[in-house]
């Protein structure tokens, strides 16, 4: 019985040490790819997500929060668009139809075929997701009576996804119907912004959040990159209105605003800020950098000294969680922490993005197989959608990417929207293209690595102590025999003769 107990204990010790070693690997092995490579594990995540969505994960997510179905599908589609763009860039093929045809004529047909296969997969999956969003289930939470129809949240995200689908196709091979729908939706968004007294359009009747309008304006910028430009004035007017309505407590775009005049109604919160900074860089990189640094200074924290995370409320402010932020642990929003990975990546803040991603690899309880990957044991697939979308993040437009042409094609942008190619604008934009000074040092892992080392060695201490005692020779105390008080008397012996 004692032997059986010892064997069971050793098995537990081995498993504990193995888990600790896996944790060390998750903290150390890079979890992001800020270049053109494919982020580790994302494709397997998307395989899991597709199966989960086919099994009804979107409907289940809708029970968690009002946009659960929508986010589950739109982020799945956008993640595939991002992978398709990375594949093209990785193979060195330009995103214009003319360059692709030229590559084929110069003998790069094999590479072009490989790129096309990946792009075709990305297009197929992104179109599938978009069709789900255009269905009654995708539109159900939104009102068709709003301007634009179904509100700025729905129109902004779907227009951005439509533009991404077009960006994956050579300009001369784009589906005319997709081009027309993209243009029509962009015109509807632009007209709604032009006619509004507030820079923030409603997402639901009587409710407006700046993050939704930020996505929509980024979609207008995407339109002007893919198609003949027409919204520069609309975007500049929007930026002016935004700067006039910043949250007075933080200097950031507020979380919620008055639906009529856009006046701030709630302090900036990380669940919306993390998404805002994913898209604001596509609109005006200089303004986006200013806003991002404010956000990073006030919201990124290291609770208990155990790695970076993102607070829901600014430093020194407390507040409740909700369906968007989820439960707040030590003030930290897990959803905002995940989405900030993407915000940091598009800003070139690679150290923060990598640290957040590695911490997530440890705390997110990922389950890996050769075919799929899921986090939190796959219990919340919409969380996997947010994480996949964040890990694939790259700026799409030239103003943020610093390339000679936009990440999705089209002419380069040399300065903020509405600003000509002046020297001052060019210098400010060039500075914004560079990554910000890092705030996360190399040592951030040390406390976590120490805890993992402790967890991996503690189970073996009893075994080591027992073996140490067995091997150690105990000193033998040699006690001399007691000396008798009187000498022994021999029988029959008498006293010796006197001399």
C-alpha positions as CSV (number, residue, x, y, z in Angstrom):
1,X,0.0,0.0,0.0
2,X,2.8,2.4,0.9
3,X,4.5,1.7,-2.4
4,X,1.3,2.5,-4.3
5,X,1.0,5.8,-2.5
6,X,4.6,6.7,-3.3
7,X,4.1,5.9,-7.0
8,X,1.0,8.0,-7.2
9,X,2.8,10.9,-5.5
10,X,5.7,10.6,-7.9
11,X,3.2,10.7,-10.8
12,X,1.6,13.9,-9.5
13,X,5.1,15.4,-9.0
14,X,6.1,14.5,-12.6
15,X,2.9,16.0,-14.0
16,X,3.3,19.2,-11.9
17,X,6.9,19.6,-13.1
18,X,5.9,19.0,-16.7
19,X,3.2,21.6,-16.4
20,X,5.7,24.1,-14.9
21,X,8.1,23.4,-17.8
22,X,5.3,23.9,-20.3
23,X,4.5,27.2,-18.6
24,X,8.1,28.3,-18.9
25,X,8.1,27.5,-22.6
26,X,4.8,29.5,-23.1
27,X,6.4,32.5,-21.4
28,X,9.6,32.4,-23.4
29,X,8.7,31.2,-26.9
30,X,7.5,34.1,-29.1
31,X,3.7,34.1,-29.4
32,X,3.4,36.8,-32.0
33,X,4.9,37.6,-35.4
34,X,5.1,41.3,-36.1
35,X,6.4,40.8,-39.7
36,X,4.8,39.0,-42.5
37,X,5.0,35.6,-40.9
38,X,2.0,33.6,-39.7
39,X,1.5,34.1,-35.9
40,X,2.0,30.8,-34.1
41,X,-1.1,28.7,-33.7
42,X,-3.5,31.1,-35.3
43,X,-4.4,28.9,-38.2
44,X,-5.2,26.0,-35.9
45,X,-7.3,28.4,-33.8
46,X,-9.3,29.3,-36.9
47,X,-9.8,25.6,-37.6
48,X,-11.3,25.2,-34.1
49,X,-13.4,28.3,-34.5
50,X,-14.9,27.3,-37.8
51,X,-16.0,23.9,-36.3
52,X,-17.3,25.8,-33.3
53,X,-19.3,28.3,-35.4
54,X,-20.7,25.5,-37.5
55,X,-21.9,23.9,-34.3
56,X,-23.6,27.0,-33.1
57,X,-21.0,28.9,-31.1
58,X,-22.2,32.2,-32.5
59,X,-25.7,31.7,-31.2
60,X,-24.3,30.7,-27.8
61,X,-22.1,33.8,-27.7
62,X,-25.2,35.9,-28.4
63,X,-26.5,34.8,-25.1
64,X,-23.4,36.3,-23.4
65,X,-23.6,39.8,-24.9
66,X,-25.7,41.6,-27.6
67,X,-23.0,41.4,-30.3
68,X,-21.8,37.9,-29.5
69,X,-23.0,36.3,-32.8
70,X,-21.7,39.3,-34.8
71,X,-18.2,39.4,-33.2
72,X,-17.8,35.6,-33.5
73,X,-18.2,35.8,-37.2
74,X,-16.7,39.2,-38.2
75,X,-13.5,38.6,-36.2
76,X,-13.2,35.1,-37.8
77,X,-13.5,36.6,-41.2
78,X,-11.1,39.5,-40.5
79,X,-8.5,37.0,-39.1
80,X,-8.6,35.2,-42.4
81,X,-8.2,38.4,-44.3
82,X,-5.1,39.2,-42.2
83,X,-3.6,35.8,-42.9
84,X,-4.3,36.2,-46.7
85,X,-2.5,39.6,-46.6
86,X,0.4,38.2,-44.8
87,X,0.8,35.3,-47.2
88,X,0.9,37.7,-50.2
89,X,3.5,40.0,-48.4
90,X,5.5,37.0,-47.3
91,X,5.9,35.8,-50.9
92,X,6.9,39.2,-52.0
93,X,3.9,39.7,-54.3
94,X,2.3,43.1,-54.7
95,X,-1.4,43.5,-54.1
96,X,-2.2,44.9,-57.6
97,X,-3.3,42.7,-60.3
98,X,-0.7,44.0,-62.7
99,X,2.2,43.0,-60.4
100,X,0.8,39.5,-59.9
101,X,0.5,38.9,-63.6
102,X,4.0,40.2,-64.1
103,X,5.4,37.8,-61.5
104,X,3.7,34.9,-63.3
105,X,5.3,35.9,-66.6
106,X,8.8,36.1,-65.0
107,X,8.7,32.6,-63.9
108,X,7.3,32.9,-60.3
109,X,4.3,30.9,-61.3
110,X,4.9,28.3,-58.6
111,X,5.1,30.9,-55.8
112,X,2.1,32.7,-57.2
113,X,0.1,29.5,-57.1
114,X,1.0,28.9,-53.5
115,X,0.0,32.5,-52.6
116,X,-3.2,32.2,-54.6
117,X,-4.1,29.0,-52.7
118,X,-3.7,30.7,-49.4
119,X,-5.6,33.8,-50.6
120,X,-8.4,31.7,-52.0
121,X,-8.8,30.0,-48.6
122,X,-8.8,33.3,-46.9
123,X,-11.4,34.7,-49.4
124,X,-13.6,31.7,-49.0
125,X,-13.7,31.8,-45.2
126,X,-14.0,35.6,-45.1
127,X,-16.9,35.5,-47.5
128,X,-18.6,32.8,-45.5
129,X,-18.4,34.9,-42.4
130,X,-19.7,38.0,-44.2
131,X,-22.7,36.0,-45.5
132,X,-23.5,35.1,-41.9
133,X,-23.4,38.8,-41.0
134,X,-25.7,39.7,-43.9
135,X,-28.2,37.1,-42.7
136,X,-31.2,37.7,-40.5
137,X,-29.3,36.3,-37.5
138,X,-26.4,38.7,-38.1
139,X,-28.7,41.7,-38.4
140,X,-31.2,40.7,-35.7
141,X,-29.8,42.8,-32.8
142,X,-29.7,46.0,-34.9
143,X,-32.4,48.4,-36.1
144,X,-33.0,48.9,-39.8
145,X,-34.6,52.3,-39.0
146,X,-31.2,53.9,-38.0
147,X,-29.1,56.0,-40.2
148,X,-27.2,54.3,-41.7
149,X,-29.5,51.2,-41.7
150,X,-28.7,48.8,-38.9
151,X,-26.5,51.5,-37.2
152,X,-22.9,52.5,-37.3
153,X,-21.7,49.4,-35.5
154,X,-23.1,47.0,-38.0
155,X,-22.2,49.1,-41.1
156,X,-18.7,50.0,-39.9
157,X,-17.5,46.5,-39.2
158,X,-19.2,44.9,-42.3
159,X,-17.8,47.6,-44.6
160,X,-14.3,47.1,-43.1
161,X,-14.6,43.3,-43.8
162,X,-15.9,43.9,-47.3
163,X,-13.0,46.1,-48.0
164,X,-10.6,43.5,-46.7
165,X,-12.1,40.9,-49.0
166,X,-11.6,43.3,-52.0
167,X,-8.0,44.0,-50.9
168,X,-7.2,40.3,-51.2
169,X,-8.2,40.3,-54.9
170,X,-6.2,41.8,-57.8
171,X,-7.9,45.0,-58.8
172,X,-8.8,43.7,-62.3
173,X,-10.3,40.5,-60.9
174,X,-12.5,41.9,-58.2
175,X,-16.1,40.8,-58.1
176,X,-18.2,43.7,-59.5
177,X,-21.0,43.0,-57.1
178,X,-18.7,43.1,-54.1
179,X,-17.2,46.3,-55.3
180,X,-20.6,47.9,-55.8
181,X,-21.9,46.8,-52.4
182,X,-18.7,48.1,-50.7
183,X,-19.0,51.5,-52.4
184,X,-22.8,51.8,-51.6
185,X,-22.2,51.0,-48.0
186,X,-19.3,53.5,-47.8
187,X,-21.4,56.2,-49.4
188,X,-24.2,55.6,-46.8
189,X,-21.7,55.9,-44.0
190,X,-20.2,59.0,-45.4
191,X,-23.6,60.7,-45.9
192,X,-24.6,59.8,-42.3
193,X,-21.4,61.4,-40.9
194,X,-21.8,64.5,-43.1
195,X,-25.4,65.0,-41.9
196,X,-24.7,64.4,-38.2
197,X,-24.1,67.1,-35.6
198,X,-22.0,64.6,-33.7
199,X,-19.0,62.7,-34.9
200,X,-20.4,59.6,-33.2
201,X,-23.4,57.9,-34.9
202,X,-25.8,55.7,-33.0
203,X,-25.2,51.9,-32.9
204,X,-28.6,51.3,-31.3
205,X,-31.6,53.7,-31.0
206,X,-30.6,56.5,-28.6
207,X,-27.1,55.0,-27.8
208,X,-23.7,55.9,-29.2
209,X,-20.2,54.7,-28.5
210,X,-17.1,56.4,-30.2
211,X,-15.4,53.1,-30.9
212,X,-18.1,52.1,-33.4
213,X,-17.7,55.3,-35.4
214,X,-13.9,54.9,-35.3
215,X,-14.3,51.6,-37.1
216,X,-16.6,53.1,-39.6
217,X,-14.3,56.1,-40.5
218,X,-11.4,53.6,-40.9
219,X,-13.6,51.9,-43.4
220,X,-14.0,55.2,-45.3
221,X,-10.3,55.5,-45.4
222,X,-10.0,52.0,-46.7
223,X,-12.5,52.9,-49.4
224,X,-10.3,55.8,-50.5
225,X,-7.3,53.4,-50.7
226,X,-9.1,50.8,-52.8
227,X,-11.4,52.9,-55.0
228,X,-11.3,56.5,-56.2
229,X,-11.1,58.7,-53.1
230,X,-14.1,60.7,-52.0
231,X,-14.2,60.9,-48.2
232,X,-11.1,63.0,-47.3
233,X,-13.4,65.9,-46.2
234,X,-15.7,63.7,-44.2
235,X,-12.8,62.1,-42.4
236,X,-11.1,65.5,-41.6
237,X,-14.4,66.9,-40.3
238,X,-14.8,63.8,-38.1
239,X,-11.3,64.3,-36.6
240,X,-12.1,67.9,-35.8
241,X,-15.3,66.9,-34.0
242,X,-13.5,64.1,-32.1
243,X,-10.7,66.5,-30.8
244,X,-13.4,68.8,-29.5
245,X,-15.1,66.0,-27.5
246,X,-12.3,64.2,-25.7
247,X,-12.9,62.7,-22.3
248,X,-11.8,65.5,-19.9
249,X,-10.5,63.1,-17.3
250,X,-8.1,61.2,-19.6
251,X,-7.8,63.2,-22.9
252,X,-9.0,60.1,-24.7
253,X,-12.0,59.3,-26.8
254,X,-14.8,58.6,-24.2
255,X,-16.4,55.2,-23.8
256,X,-19.9,56.4,-24.3
257,X,-21.4,59.8,-25.5
258,X,-24.6,61.7,-25.8
259,X,-26.2,60.4,-28.9
260,X,-27.3,63.9,-30.0
261,X,-24.3,66.1,-29.6
262,X,-21.5,63.6,-28.9
263,X,-20.7,65.1,-25.5
264,X,-18.7,62.6,-23.3
265,X,-21.0,60.6,-21.0
266,X,-18.6,58.1,-19.6
267,X,-14.9,58.0,-18.9
268,X,-12.7,56.3,-21.4
269,X,-12.6,52.5,-20.7
270,X,-10.2,49.9,-22.0
271,X,-12.8,47.6,-23.7
272,X,-13.4,50.4,-26.2
273,X,-10.0,52.0,-26.2
274,X,-8.3,48.7,-27.2
275,X,-10.5,48.6,-30.3
276,X,-10.2,52.3,-31.0
277,X,-6.4,52.1,-31.1
278,X,-6.6,49.2,-33.5
279,X,-8.4,51.4,-36.1
280,X,-7.4,55.0,-35.3
281,X,-4.0,54.4,-36.7
282,X,-5.6,53.8,-40.1
283,X,-7.3,57.3,-39.9
284,X,-4.5,59.6,-38.6
285,X,-1.3,58.0,-37.4
286,X,-0.1,61.1,-35.6
287,X,-3.2,61.6,-33.6
288,X,-3.4,57.9,-33.1
289,X,0.1,57.8,-31.6
290,X,-0.8,60.6,-29.1
291,X,-3.9,58.8,-28.1
292,X,-2.2,55.4,-27.8
293,X,0.6,56.8,-25.5
294,X,-2.0,58.3,-23.2
295,X,-3.9,55.0,-23.1
296,X,-0.8,53.0,-22.4
297,X,0.3,55.2,-19.6
298,X,-3.0,55.2,-17.8
299,X,-4.3,51.6,-18.4
300,X,-1.4,49.2,-18.8
301,X,-0.5,47.7,-15.4
302,X,1.3,44.9,-13.7
303,X,-1.0,43.5,-11.0
304,X,0.9,41.9,-8.2
305,X,4.0,42.4,-10.3
306,X,3.0,39.3,-12.4
307,X,3.2,40.5,-16.0
308,X,1.5,43.2,-18.0
309,X,-2.3,43.5,-18.2
310,X,-4.9,46.2,-19.0
311,X,-7.1,47.8,-16.5
312,X,-10.7,48.6,-17.5
313,X,-10.6,52.0,-15.9
314,X,-7.7,54.5,-15.8
315,X,-5.2,54.4,-12.9
316,X,-6.8,55.7,-9.8
317,X,-10.3,55.1,-10.9
318,X,-12.5,52.2,-10.0
319,X,-15.7,51.0,-11.6
320,X,-17.9,47.9,-12.2
321,X,-17.5,45.4,-15.0
322,X,-20.2,44.6,-17.5
323,X,-20.9,42.3,-20.4
324,X,-18.2,44.0,-22.5
325,X,-15.3,43.9,-20.0
326,X,-16.3,40.7,-18.2
327,X,-15.4,40.2,-14.5
328,X,-12.7,42.6,-13.4
329,X,-9.9,40.8,-11.5
330,X,-7.8,43.4,-9.6
331,X,-9.4,45.9,-12.0
332,X,-8.1,44.1,-15.1
333,X,-10.3,43.3,-18.1
334,X,-9.3,40.1,-19.8
335,X,-11.0,41.0,-23.0
336,X,-9.3,44.4,-23.2
337,X,-6.0,42.8,-22.4
338,X,-6.4,40.4,-25.4
339,X,-7.5,43.2,-27.8
340,X,-4.6,45.4,-26.7
341,X,-2.2,42.9,-28.3
342,X,-3.5,44.0,-31.7
343,X,-3.5,47.7,-30.7
344,X,0.1,47.4,-29.7
345,X,1.1,45.6,-32.8
346,X,-0.3,48.2,-35.2
347,X,1.5,50.9,-33.2
348,X,4.8,49.0,-33.5
349,X,4.9,48.5,-29.8
350,X,6.3,45.0,-30.2
351,X,7.6,44.6,-26.6
352,X,4.1,45.2,-25.1
353,X,2.4,43.1,-27.7
354,X,4.8,40.2,-27.2
355,X,4.6,40.4,-23.4
356,X,0.7,40.4,-23.4
357,X,0.6,37.5,-25.8
358,X,3.1,35.4,-23.8
359,X,1.3,36.1,-20.6
360,X,-1.9,35.0,-22.4
361,X,-0.2,31.8,-23.4
362,X,0.4,31.0,-19.8
363,X,-2.8,32.3,-18.2
364,X,-5.2,31.5,-21.1
365,X,-5.0,27.7,-20.6
366,X,-4.5,26.8,-24.2
367,X,-5.1,23.3,-25.4
368,X,-2.9,22.3,-28.4
369,X,-3.4,19.5,-30.8
370,X,-1.7,18.9,-34.2
371,X,-4.9,20.2,-35.9
372,X,-6.5,22.8,-33.5
373,X,-5.8,25.2,-30.7
374,X,-8.2,26.7,-28.3
375,X,-8.0,28.8,-25.1
376,X,-9.8,28.4,-21.8
377,X,-10.3,24.7,-22.9
378,X,-12.5,26.0,-25.7
379,X,-15.3,27.0,-23.4
380,X,-15.6,30.5,-24.9
381,X,-15.0,30.4,-28.7
382,X,-15.7,34.1,-29.1
383,X,-12.6,34.7,-26.9
384,X,-10.5,32.7,-29.4
385,X,-11.9,34.9,-32.2
386,X,-10.7,38.1,-30.4
387,X,-7.3,36.6,-29.7
388,X,-6.8,35.3,-33.3
389,X,-7.8,38.7,-34.7
390,X,-5.4,40.5,-32.3
391,X,-2.4,38.3,-33.0
392,X,-2.8,38.8,-36.8
393,X,-3.0,42.6,-36.4
394,X,-1.1,44.8,-38.9
395,X,-1.9,48.3,-40.2
396,X,-3.5,48.1,-43.6
397,X,-2.9,51.6,-44.9
398,X,0.3,53.3,-45.9
399,X,0.0,56.1,-43.3
400,X,0.6,53.5,-40.6
401,X,2.7,50.9,-42.3
402,X,5.3,53.3,-43.8
403,X,5.4,51.4,-47.1
404,X,5.5,53.1,-50.5
405,X,2.1,51.8,-51.1
406,X,-0.7,51.0,-48.8
407,X,-0.8,47.6,-47.3
408,X,-3.9,46.9,-49.4
409,X,-2.7,48.8,-52.5
410,X,-3.3,52.3,-53.7
411,X,-1.3,55.5,-53.5
412,X,0.9,56.3,-50.5
413,X,-0.3,58.6,-47.8
414,X,2.3,61.0,-46.7
415,X,0.6,62.7,-43.8
416,X,-2.6,62.9,-41.7
417,X,-5.8,63.0,-43.6
418,X,-6.4,66.3,-45.3
419,X,-2.8,67.4,-44.9
420,X,-0.6,67.8,-48.0
421,X,2.9,66.5,-48.4
422,X,4.5,69.3,-46.3
423,X,7.8,68.8,-44.5
424,X,6.2,69.1,-41.1
425,X,3.4,66.6,-41.8
426,X,5.9,64.2,-43.3
427,X,8.2,64.4,-40.2
428,X,5.3,63.9,-37.8
429,X,4.0,60.9,-39.8
430,X,7.4,59.4,-40.1
431,X,7.8,59.6,-36.3
432,X,4.4,58.0,-35.8
433,X,5.4,55.1,-38.1
434,X,8.2,54.2,-35.7
435,X,7.4,52.1,-32.7
436,X,7.0,54.0,-29.4
437,X,9.6,53.7,-26.6
438,X,9.1,50.4,-24.8
439,X,7.7,50.3,-21.3
440,X,8.1,46.6,-20.7
441,X,11.5,45.4,-19.8
442,X,13.1,42.0,-20.4
443,X,12.8,41.2,-16.8
444,X,8.9,41.1,-16.7
445,X,9.0,37.3,-16.9
446,X,11.3,36.8,-13.9
447,X,8.6,36.7,-11.2
448,X,6.5,34.3,-13.2
449,X,9.5,32.1,-14.0
450,X,10.4,32.1,-10.3
451,X,6.9,30.9,-9.4
452,X,7.0,28.2,-12.1
453,X,10.4,27.1,-10.8
454,X,9.1,26.9,-7.3
455,X,5.9,25.0,-8.4
456,X,8.0,22.5,-10.4
457,X,10.5,21.7,-7.6
458,X,8.3,21.7,-4.5
459,X,6.7,18.3,-5.1
460,X,10.1,16.7,-5.2
461,X,11.3,18.1,-1.8
462,X,9.9,15.3,0.3
463,X,11.4,12.7,-2.0
464,X,14.8,14.4,-1.9
465,X,14.7,14.7,1.9
466,X,13.9,11.0,2.3
467,X,16.7,9.9,-0.1
468,X,19.2,12.3,1.5
469,X,18.5,10.7,4.9
470,X,18.9,7.2,3.5
471,X,22.3,7.9,1.9
472,X,23.7,9.9,4.9
473,X,25.8,7.5,7.2
474,X,24.8,8.0,10.8
475,X,27.8,8.3,13.2
476,X,28.2,5.3,15.5
477,X,29.0,6.2,19.1
478,X,31.5,3.8,20.6
479,X,31.1,3.8,24.3
480,X,33.9,2.2,26.3
481,X,32.8,-0.5,28.8
482,X,32.4,0.8,32.3
483,X,35.3,0.4,34.7
484,X,34.4,-1.7,37.7
485,X,34.7,-0.1,41.1
486,X,36.7,-3.1,42.5
487,X,38.9,-5.4,40.6
488,X,37.5,-8.9,40.1
489,X,38.5,-11.6,42.5
490,X,39.8,-14.9,41.2
491,X,38.5,-17.9,43.1
492,X,41.1,-19.9,45.0
493,X,43.7,-17.2,44.8
494,X,45.1,-15.9,48.0
495,X,47.3,-13.1,48.8
496,X,50.7,-13.3,47.5
497,X,53.7,-14.0,49.7
498,X,55.1,-11.1,51.6
499,X,58.5,-10.1,50.6
